[in-house]
Amino acid sequence: MARIGIMGGTFDPIHNGHILISKQAYEEYHLDEIWFMPSGQPPHKKDHPVTDAKTRCAMTRLAIADYPYFAFSDFEVSREGDTYTAQTLKLLKERYPEHTFYFIIGADSLFDIEKWYHPEEVMSAVTLLVAGRDCGHHGRTICEQIRYLTDKYGARIFRIHSDKVAIASEKIRDMAQKGLPLTPYVPEKVLNYISCHHLYQHYEKESQVNYE
């Protein structure tokens, strides 16, 4: 039996924030491994093109290669059609009943989680580990939101005590399109991959808020 953290996301591209948060979760909650799990076809991101799965997976593998306790998983990206977190977690528990799973999310996702597909199934399937700090625009503090979700859904939620890096994949794509330096924000191997493959040269900005 192992304690497995799940770091999921489109990873378009994966960035240093994903790495920092995962390292802190691994250390703080004594996890055995963190599985980095690129998403397949995110149903909430149909408003803009998503980089092909092969490229996103390649960048993810490069980003985590130097960490022995990080592992790549194609569990979600190998599925066809729309992929929802609730379905993924259900399938994970069926395939690996011996493991205990911890799902790593950012503070924004904590506040938006009730807009996800079957949020009650997500919160019953795993323990949530939340990264980030209060930013004052949600109407509740993170601690208040944790109490609310715990009371309503019986959720198990704990905070990762590490500030989320103030960068998002959308911003990195925009910077790459404009030819701005990405060095502080993405691992060096990922930076080289983006440069060599001329990624994000014709990037279209997102027009909607992402909920999952």
C-alpha positions in Angstrom: 0.0 0.0 0.0 1.3 3.4 -0.9 0.3 7.0 -0.4 0.1 8.5 -3.9 -0.2 12.2 -4.7 -1.9 13.0 -8.0 -0.8 16.2 -9.8 -3.1 16.5 -12.7 -3.5 19.2 -15.3 -3.3 20.0 -19.0 0.4 20.8 -18.6 0.4 23.1 -21.6 3.1 23.6 -20.6 4.1 22.2 -17.2 5.9 24.8 -15.1 7.9 25.4 -12.0 4.7 26.0 -9.9 3.6 22.4 -10.5 7.0 21.1 -9.4 7.3 23.3 -6.3 3.8 22.4 -5.1 4.4 18.7 -5.7 7.7 18.7 -3.8 6.0 20.4 -0.8 3.1 18.0 -0.8 5.5 15.0 -1.0 7.5 16.2 2.0 4.7 17.7 4.1 2.3 14.7 3.9 4.9 11.9 3.7 3.8 10.6 0.4 5.5 7.7 -1.4 5.2 9.1 -4.9 3.6 11.9 -6.9 2.1 10.8 -10.2 2.0 13.5 -12.8 -1.0 12.9 -14.9 -1.6 15.0 -18.0 -5.3 15.3 -18.9 -6.7 13.9 -22.1 -9.4 16.1 -23.7 -10.4 18.6 -20.9 -14.2 19.3 -21.5 -13.8 22.8 -20.0 -11.1 23.9 -22.5 -12.9 23.5 -25.8 -12.7 27.3 -26.3 -9.1 27.2 -27.4 -6.7 24.7 -29.0 -4.9 22.4 -26.6 -1.4 21.2 -27.6 -1.4 17.6 -28.7 -1.1 15.0 -25.9 2.2 13.6 -27.2 3.9 17.0 -26.8 2.4 17.7 -23.4 3.5 14.3 -22.2 7.0 14.8 -23.5 7.3 18.1 -21.6 5.9 16.5 -18.4 8.5 13.6 -18.6 11.3 16.1 -19.1 10.2 18.3 -16.1 10.1 15.4 -13.6 13.0 13.3 -14.8 15.4 14.5 -12.0 13.0 13.6 -9.1 13.0 9.9 -8.1 9.8 10.3 -6.2 7.9 11.8 -9.2 6.4 9.4 -11.8 4.7 10.0 -15.1 1.2 8.5 -15.6 -0.7 8.3 -18.9 -3.8 7.0 -17.1 -6.0 9.9 -18.2 -4.4 11.0 -21.4 -4.8 7.5 -22.9 -8.5 7.6 -22.5 -10.6 8.6 -25.5 -13.2 11.5 -25.5 -13.8 14.0 -22.7 -12.1 13.2 -19.4 -13.5 14.3 -16.1 -11.7 14.2 -12.7 -14.5 12.3 -11.0 -14.3 9.5 -13.6 -10.5 9.4 -13.5 -10.4 9.0 -9.7 -13.1 6.3 -9.7 -11.1 4.3 -12.3 -7.9 4.8 -10.4 -9.4 3.5 -7.2 -10.7 0.5 -9.1 -7.4 -0.3 -10.6 -5.2 0.4 -7.6 -7.4 -0.4 -4.5 -4.3 -0.9 -2.4 -3.3 2.7 -2.7 -4.5 5.8 -0.9 -4.7 8.8 -3.2 -4.2 12.5 -2.5 -5.3 15.0 -5.2 -3.3 18.2 -5.4 -5.2 21.3 -6.4 -4.7 25.1 -6.3 -6.8 27.5 -4.2 -8.8 28.6 -7.3 -9.9 25.0 -7.9 -11.0 24.7 -4.3 -13.4 27.5 -4.7 -14.6 26.3 -8.1 -14.9 22.6 -7.3 -18.7 22.7 -7.0 -18.8 23.6 -10.7 -16.9 20.4 -11.6 -18.6 17.3 -12.9 -19.9 15.4 -9.9 -17.8 17.2 -7.3 -19.3 15.0 -4.5 -17.6 12.0 -6.2 -14.2 13.8 -6.4 -14.4 14.7 -2.7 -15.5 11.2 -1.6 -12.7 9.5 -3.6 -9.6 11.2 -2.4 -8.1 13.6 0.1 -7.6 17.0 -1.3 -4.3 18.9 -0.8 -4.7 22.6 -1.5 -1.9 24.9 -2.5 -2.0 28.7 -2.6 -3.0 31.5 -0.4 -6.0 33.8 0.2 -6.4 36.4 -2.5 -9.4 38.1 -1.2 -11.8 37.8 -4.1 -13.7 34.6 -3.3 -15.9 35.9 -0.5 -14.5 33.2 1.9 -11.0 32.5 3.1 -9.4 29.1 2.2 -10.0 27.9 5.7 -13.7 28.9 5.6 -14.1 27.1 2.2 -12.4 24.0 3.6 -14.9 24.0 6.5 -17.8 24.6 4.2 -16.9 21.7 1.9 -16.1 19.4 4.9 -19.5 20.1 6.4 -21.4 19.7 3.1 -19.6 16.8 1.5 -17.6 15.2 4.3 -14.5 16.1 2.3 -11.0 15.5 3.6 -9.0 18.6 2.8 -5.6 19.8 4.0 -3.4 22.8 3.0 0.0 22.6 1.4 2.1 25.2 3.1 3.8 26.6 0.1 2.9 29.7 -1.8 1.8 28.9 -5.3 4.1 30.3 -7.9 2.4 33.3 -9.5 2.4 32.0 -13.0 0.0 30.1 -15.1 0.4 28.0 -18.2 -1.8 30.5 -20.1 0.6 33.3 -19.3 3.6 31.2 -20.3 2.0 30.5 -23.7 1.3 34.2 -24.2 4.9 35.0 -23.2 6.3 32.4 -25.6 4.2 33.8 -28.4 5.6 37.2 -27.8 9.2 35.9 -27.6 9.6 36.9 -23.9 12.0 34.9 -21.6 10.5 31.9 -19.8 13.6 31.0 -17.7 12.1 31.8 -14.3 8.9 29.9 -14.9 9.6 26.5 -16.6 12.3 23.8 -16.0 15.3 24.2 -18.2 14.6 21.0 -20.1 11.0 22.1 -20.8 12.3 25.5 -21.9 14.7 23.9 -24.4 11.9 21.7 -25.7 9.6 24.7 -26.3 12.3 26.5 -28.1 13.4 23.6 -30.2 9.9 22.7 -31.3 8.8 26.3 -31.7 5.8 25.8 -29.5 3.1 28.5 -28.9 4.0 30.6 -31.8 0.4 30.9 -32.8 -1.3 30.8 -29.4 -4.9 31.8 -28.9 -5.8 33.1 -25.5 -8.5 31.4 -23.4 -11.8 33.2 -23.3 -13.4 31.4 -20.3 -12.7 30.6 -16.7 -11.4 27.0 -16.2 -13.3 25.0 -13.7 -11.4 21.7 -13.5 
